[in-house]
Amino acid sequence: MKARWPFAALLLLPALTMPAQYEAPAVQTSAPGDVGADPAGTLRLDDVVKQALEKNPEAQSELHGIAALKLRVPQARALPDPTVSVGWAGNLAPFSLQSGDPSSSRAITVGEQFPYPGKLKLQGEIASKDADAAQAGYEAVERRVAAGVKSTFYDYSYFDQAIRTTQQDKDLLEKLSKIAEARYRVGKAMQSDVLRSQVEISLLLEKLTQLEQQRGTAQARLNAYLQRPPESPLPPAEAVVSQSIRYSLDQLYALAASNDTAVELNQRMVERGQLSVALAERAYRPDIGVGYMFQQRNAQMDMNGLTVSVSIPIFYKTKQREGVAEASEDLLSAENMRDNRLNEVRFELKQQYLAAKASERLMSLYTTGIVPQTSLALESSMSAYQVGNLDFSSMLANFTTLLSYETEYYRQVADHETAIAQMESLTGVSIAGAPIASSPADSAQPAQEEK
């Protein structure tokens, strides 16, 4: 009898071929800390955006998702795992030969399946398109976070400016109230003037309370983007300089068609669908299997064998043909989604473009017309009231008008920059140009000096 063949050693093959445990690549993150401020102690927009992107967990999740999909590409291109099988005939004891029986044998067979040429390549390209689509998704998260941070920052800056302006105007109104009290004591004004001024001061205190609450909400939102506790203090925001749009609407449409992340993602899905249709059509082609067998027999010569197998797609009507139809429907769906996104992005651009242009016109109107004129009217009415040539209500009306337009200017600045931030997230480029307007404080200098 021939020596006992160590078939049990085959059980060790999985352990011998098992690779070391995969270690996920570390995603670089910044250490937690305070938001950077310039030497003047103001909050910088660029620092806030940078830290928000570094710490955003959704962006980090997308990065790991991209890494996972890239690791899927070589798997999709790899051949199926080979198969190893063992068997024996004769005794019930594993791998033993039956003495005296020449037909008793034991054998080992190794087989490999080879897909039809081109299938593995297509599978790898499909997996690669999935990774490309995930990359576009990551860029979409980055742009969405950046736009959200900018919008919140502009609101935060607006509330800073509105609180500062309202506080200055409250101080001025308190001075006017003292003037009304002095005139009332000498019989040159009515008590209603004093009471009206006190009511207006109370209304400004109410407005300040609302502005501070809204500023606190914007601060908490910024802290959320920065992965900090909502109550964490933030320094005042740097002054926002409003800039003009240096592209026409048609140019913005073209930029968005080329750079919008949703359009890009849908385009990658269209390309993936085209590859899926090609792979489904290749499913009609047979796969080839090759096997080698070594057989050991009792009292006879060992034998070698070779087998070749071919898959036959006889169920093509319910399998391969339906697979091609399914892939074709997925492709049409992806194409429609891409076209729909192009329509949506044009609408969003048009909407934000009109909002930005309206804000530009209003800012120009406030700085060159309304605020300077209202400031001069207030200055004149204050002088007229002090000498008794104007009633208190008319002077107060000029005061409230000036306050309203001063704060509205800063609101338009925030809205304008928010619209630009949204357009930049759609186009993927910086669209801001030269500054377009100065602060109304410069235009209202005479009234400011009275304060």
C-alpha positions in Angstrom: 0.0 0.0 0.0 1.3 3.5 -0.8 2.1 5.9 1.9 -0.8 7.8 3.5 -1.2 11.1 1.6 -1.3 14.1 4.0 -4.7 15.5 2.7 -5.3 17.0 6.1 -2.7 19.6 5.4 -5.2 21.2 3.0 -7.1 22.3 6.0 -4.3 24.7 6.8 -4.5 26.5 3.4 -6.9 29.3 4.5 -4.7 30.1 7.5 -1.5 30.1 5.3 -3.1 32.4 2.7 -4.9 34.8 5.1 -3.4 38.3 4.9 -2.8 40.6 7.9 -5.7 42.5 9.2 -6.6 45.6 7.3 -5.9 48.9 9.0 -8.0 51.9 7.9 -6.1 54.9 6.9 -6.1 57.6 9.5 -8.1 60.7 8.5 -6.2 63.8 9.6 -8.2 66.0 11.9 -7.2 69.2 13.8 -6.9 69.3 17.5 -9.8 70.9 19.4 -9.3 74.4 20.3 -10.5 78.0 20.1 -11.4 79.6 16.9 -8.6 81.7 15.5 -8.9 85.5 15.7 -6.8 88.2 14.3 -4.7 90.5 16.5 -7.7 92.9 16.8 -9.7 90.0 18.4 -12.2 89.6 15.6 -13.5 86.3 14.2 -12.1 85.6 10.7 -14.4 83.9 8.1 -11.6 81.9 6.5 -10.5 80.4 9.8 -14.1 79.4 10.6 -14.6 77.7 7.2 -11.3 75.9 7.4 -11.9 74.5 10.9 -15.5 73.6 10.1 -14.3 71.5 7.1 -11.6 69.9 9.1 -13.9 68.9 12.0 -17.1 68.1 10.1 -18.1 64.4 10.8 -20.2 64.1 7.7 -17.1 65.1 5.6 -15.0 62.6 7.5 -17.6 59.9 6.9 -17.6 60.6 3.2 -13.8 60.3 3.2 -14.0 56.8 4.7 -16.7 55.9 2.3 -14.5 57.0 -0.6 -11.6 54.9 0.8 -13.9 51.9 1.1 -15.1 52.2 -2.5 -11.6 52.6 -3.9 -10.7 49.3 -2.1 -13.6 47.7 -3.9 -12.0 48.3 -7.3 -9.3 45.6 -7.2 -11.8 43.2 -5.7 -14.1 43.7 -8.7 -11.2 43.1 -11.1 -10.0 40.0 -9.4 -10.6 36.4 -10.6 -13.0 34.3 -8.6 -11.3 32.3 -5.8 -10.0 29.0 -7.0 -11.6 25.8 -5.6 -9.8 22.9 -4.1 -11.7 19.6 -3.5 -10.5 16.2 -2.1 -12.2 12.8 -2.2 -11.6 9.1 -1.8 -13.3 5.9 -2.7 -13.0 2.6 -0.7 -12.7 2.7 3.1 -14.9 5.0 5.2 -11.8 6.3 7.0 -10.7 9.6 5.4 -8.1 9.4 2.7 -7.4 5.7 3.2 -7.2 3.2 0.3 -8.9 -0.1 0.4 -6.4 -3.0 0.1 -7.0 -5.5 -2.6 -9.3 -3.3 -4.6 -7.6 -1.6 -7.6 -10.5 0.8 -8.1 -10.0 2.3 -4.6 -8.5 5.8 -5.0 -8.1 9.2 -3.5 -7.9 12.5 -5.4 -7.4 16.2 -5.2 -8.9 18.6 -7.7 -8.0 22.3 -8.2 -10.3 24.5 -10.3 -10.5 28.1 -11.5 -13.3 30.0 -13.2 -12.4 32.5 -15.9 -15.1 35.0 -16.8 -15.5 35.9 -20.5 -12.8 38.4 -21.6 -13.8 42.0 -20.7 -16.2 41.2 -17.8 -13.6 41.8 -15.0 -12.5 45.0 -16.7 -16.0 46.3 -16.8 -16.6 45.3 -13.2 -13.5 47.2 -12.2 -14.6 50.3 -14.2 -18.1 50.2 -12.6 -16.5 50.1 -9.1 -14.2 53.0 -10.1 -17.3 55.1 -11.2 -18.8 54.4 -7.8 -15.7 55.8 -6.1 -15.8 58.8 -8.5 -19.4 59.5 -7.6 -18.6 59.2 -3.9 -15.8 61.8 -4.4 -18.3 64.1 -6.0 -20.5 63.5 -2.9 -17.7 64.5 -0.6 -17.1 67.7 -2.5 -20.8 68.4 -2.3 -20.6 68.0 1.5 -17.6 70.4 1.6 -19.4 73.0 -0.4 -22.6 72.7 1.5 -20.8 73.0 4.8 -18.8 76.0 3.6 -21.9 77.7 2.3 -23.7 77.0 5.5 -20.8 78.4 7.6 -20.6 81.5 5.5 -24.3 82.1 5.7 -24.3 81.7 9.5 -21.2 83.9 9.7 -22.8 86.7 7.7 -25.9 86.5 10.0 -23.6 86.6 13.1 -21.8 89.6 11.6 -25.1 91.3 10.9 -26.4 90.9 14.4 -23.1 92.3 15.7 -23.5 95.4 13.5 -27.2 95.7 14.2 -26.6 95.5 18.0 -23.8 98.1 17.8 -25.9 100.5 15.7 -29.0 100.1 17.9 -27.0 100.7 21.0 -25.5 103.8 19.6 -28.9 105.1 18.5 -30.3 104.2 22.0 -27.6 106.4 23.5 -28.6 109.2 21.1 -32.3 108.7 22.0 -31.5 109.0 25.7 -29.8 112.3 25.0 -32.9 113.4 23.1 -35.0 112.3 26.0 -32.9 114.4 28.4 -33.4 117.4 26.0 -37.2 116.8 26.1 -37.1 116.6 29.9 -35.1 119.9 30.1 -37.5 121.7 27.8 -40.5 120.3 29.7 -39.1 121.6 33.0 -38.9 125.1 31.6 -42.3 124.8 30.0 -41.2 124.6 26.3 -42.2 121.0 25.7 -45.1 118.8 26.6 -45.0 115.9 29.0 -46.0 113.6 26.1 -42.7 114.3 24.5 -40.9 112.9 27.5 -43.2 109.9 27.8 -42.9 109.2 24.0 -39.1 109.3 24.2 -39.2 106.8 27.1 -41.5 104.5 25.2 -39.1 104.6 22.2 -36.2 103.8 24.5 -38.1 100.8 25.8 -38.8 99.7 22.2 -35.1 99.9 21.4 -34.4 97.8 24.5 -36.9 95.3 23.2 -35.1 95.3 19.8 -31.7 94.8 21.5 -33.0 91.8 23.4 -34.3 90.2 20.2 -31.1 91.0 18.4 -29.0 89.5 21.2 -31.2 86.4 21.2 -30.7 86.0 17.4 -27.0 86.6 17.7 -26.9 83.9 20.3 -28.6 81.5 17.9 -26.1 82.3 15.2 -23.3 81.8 17.6 -24.6 78.4 18.6 -24.9 77.5 15.0 -21.3 78.4 14.3 -20.2 76.4 17.3 -22.2 73.4 16.0 -20.3 73.7 12.7 -17.0 73.8 14.6 -18.0 70.8 16.8 -17.9 73.0 19.9 -20.4 73.4 22.8 -23.2 75.8 21.8 -22.4 78.1 24.7 -18.7 78.5 23.7 -17.9 82.2 23.4 -17.0 83.7 20.0 -15.3 87.0 19.4 -17.1 89.6 17.3 -17.0 88.9 13.5 -14.7 90.7 11.2 -16.3 93.4 9.0 -17.9 91.9 5.9 -16.9 93.7 2.7 -19.6 93.3 0.1 -18.2 92.6 -3.4 -19.8 92.6 -6.8 -20.4 89.6 -9.0 -17.9 89.4 -11.8 -19.7 86.9 -14.0 -22.8 87.2 -16.1 -25.7 84.9 -15.5 -25.0 82.9 -18.7 -21.4 82.4 -17.5 -22.6 81.2 -14.2 -24.9 78.7 -15.9 -21.9 77.3 -17.9 -19.8 77.1 -14.7 -22.5 75.3 -12.8 -23.0 72.8 -15.7 -19.3 71.9 -15.5 -18.6 72.2 -11.8 -21.8 71.5 -9.8 -21.2 68.5 -7.6 -24.7 67.1 -8.1 -24.4 67.4 -11.8 -21.0 65.7 -11.7 -22.3 62.9 -9.4 -25.3 62.3 -11.8 -22.9 62.3 -14.8 -20.7 59.6 -13.0 -23.9 57.6 -12.5 -24.7 57.9 -16.2 -21.3 56.6 -17.1 -21.7 53.8 -14.6 -25.0 53.0 -16.2 -23.4 52.8 -19.6 -20.8 50.4 -18.3 -23.5 48.3 -16.5 -25.4 47.9 -19.8 -22.1 46.7 -21.5 -21.5 44.3 -18.7 -25.1 43.0 -18.8 -24.7 42.4 -22.6 -21.4 40.5 -21.8 -23.4 38.2 -19.6 -24.6 36.4 -22.7 -21.0 35.2 -23.2 -20.0 32.0 -21.5 -17.5 31.7 -18.7 -14.8 29.1 -18.8 -13.8 26.8 -16.0 -10.5 24.9 -15.9 -9.7 22.1 -13.4 -6.8 19.8 -12.7 -7.1 16.5 -10.8 -4.5 14.3 -9.3 -5.7 10.7 -8.5 -3.8 8.2 -6.4 -4.9 4.5 -6.7 -4.0 1.4 -4.8 -1.5 -0.9 -6.6 -1.8 1.1 -9.8 -0.1 4.1 -11.3 -1.2 7.6 -10.3 -3.4 9.5 -12.7 -3.6 13.1 -13.8 -6.7 14.7 -15.3 -7.8 18.0 -16.8 -11.3 19.3 -17.1 -12.7 22.3 -19.1 -16.2 23.6 -18.5 -18.3 26.2 -20.2 -21.4 27.9 -18.8 -24.4 27.9 -21.1 -26.8 30.8 -20.7 -29.9 28.8 -21.7 -32.1 30.8 -19.3 -31.3 34.1 -21.1 -34.9 35.0 -21.5 -35.4 35.4 -17.7 -31.9 36.2 -16.8 -29.4 37.8 -19.2 -32.1 39.6 -21.3 -33.8 40.9 -18.2 -30.4 42.0 -16.9 -29.8 44.1 -20.0 -33.3 45.6 -19.7 -32.7 46.4 -16.0 -29.3 48.1 -16.7 -30.9 50.1 -19.6 -33.7 51.4 -17.3 -31.1 52.4 -14.7 -29.2 54.3 -17.3 -32.3 56.2 -18.4 -33.1 57.0 -14.8 -29.5 58.4 -14.3 -29.7 60.5 -17.5 -33.1 62.0 -16.4 -31.7 62.8 -13.0 -28.7 64.5 -14.5 -30.9 66.6 -16.8 -33.3 67.4 -14.0 -30.4 68.6 -11.8 -29.2 70.9 -14.6 -32.7 72.5 -14.6 -32.7 72.8 -10.8 -29.2 74.4 -10.7 -30.2 77.0 -13.3 -33.2 77.9 -11.2 -31.2 78.1 -8.0 -28.5 80.3 -9.7 -31.2 82.6 -11.2 -32.8 82.9 -7.8 -29.6 83.7 -5.9 -28.4 86.0 -8.7 -31.6 88.1 -8.6 -31.4 88.3 -4.8 -27.7 89.4 -4.9 -28.4 92.0 -7.6 -31.4 93.4 -5.6 -29.2 93.6 -2.5 -26.6 95.5 -4.5 -29.1 98.1 -5.7 -30.5 98.5 -2.2 -27.0 98.9 -0.6 -26.2 101.5 -3.2 -29.4 103.3 -2.6 -28.9 103.3 1.2 -25.3 104.5 1.1 -25.7 107.2 -1.6 -29.2 108.4 -1.0 -31.5 107.3 1.8 -29.1 107.1 4.8 -27.2 110.4 4.0 -30.5 112.2 3.4 -32.1 110.8 6.5 -29.0 111.6 8.6 -29.2 115.3 7.4 -32.9 115.4 8.1 -32.3 114.1 11.6 -29.5 116.6 12.2 -31.7 119.4 11.0 -34.8 118.3 13.0 -32.7 118.0 16.2 -31.5 121.6 15.8 -35.0 122.8 15.0 -36.5 121.0 18.0 -33.9 122.5 20.4 -35.0 126.0 19.4 -38.7 125.1 19.4 -39.3 125.2 15.6 -40.2 121.5 15.3 -42.4 119.1 17.4 -40.9 116.1 19.0 -42.8 113.5 17.0 -41.4 114.8 13.7 -37.8 114.6 15.1 -38.5 111.1 16.4 -39.8 110.0 13.1 -36.5 111.0 11.4 -34.6 109.2 14.2 -36.5 105.9 13.7 -36.2 106.1 10.0 -32.4 106.5 10.2 -32.1 103.6 12.6 -34.3 101.4 10.3 -32.2 102.0 7.2 -28.9 101.7 8.9 -29.7 98.2 10.2 -31.3 97.3 6.9 -28.1 98.1 5.1 -26.2 95.5 7.2 -29.1 93.0 6.6 -28.7 93.5 2.8 -24.9 93.0 3.1 -25.5 89.7 4.8 -28.1 88.6 2.3 -25.9 89.6 -0.6 -22.9 87.7 0.6 -25.1 84.7 1.5 -26.4 84.7 -2.1 -22.9 84.8 -3.4 -21.9 81.9 -1.1 -24.7 79.8 -2.5 -23.8 80.6 -6.1 -20.2 79.7 -5.4 -21.3 76.3 -4.0 -23.1 75.7 -7.3 -20.3 76.9 -9.6 -17.3 75.8 -7.6 -15.4 79.0 -8.2 -15.1 82.4 -6.5 -17.4 84.8 -8.3 -16.9 87.9 -6.1 -15.1 90.9 -7.6 -14.3 94.4 -6.4 -16.0 96.0 -3.3 -19.3 97.7 -4.3 -20.4 99.9 -1.4 -19.1 101.5 1.8 -20.6 101.4 5.2 -23.5 103.9 5.8 -21.6 105.1 8.8 -19.4 107.1 6.5 -22.4 108.6 4.8 -24.1 109.5 8.0 -21.1 111.2 9.6 -22.9 114.3 10.8 -25.5 112.4 12.7 -22.8 110.1 14.1 -20.9 113.1 15.5 -24.1 114.2 17.2 -24.2 110.9 18.9 
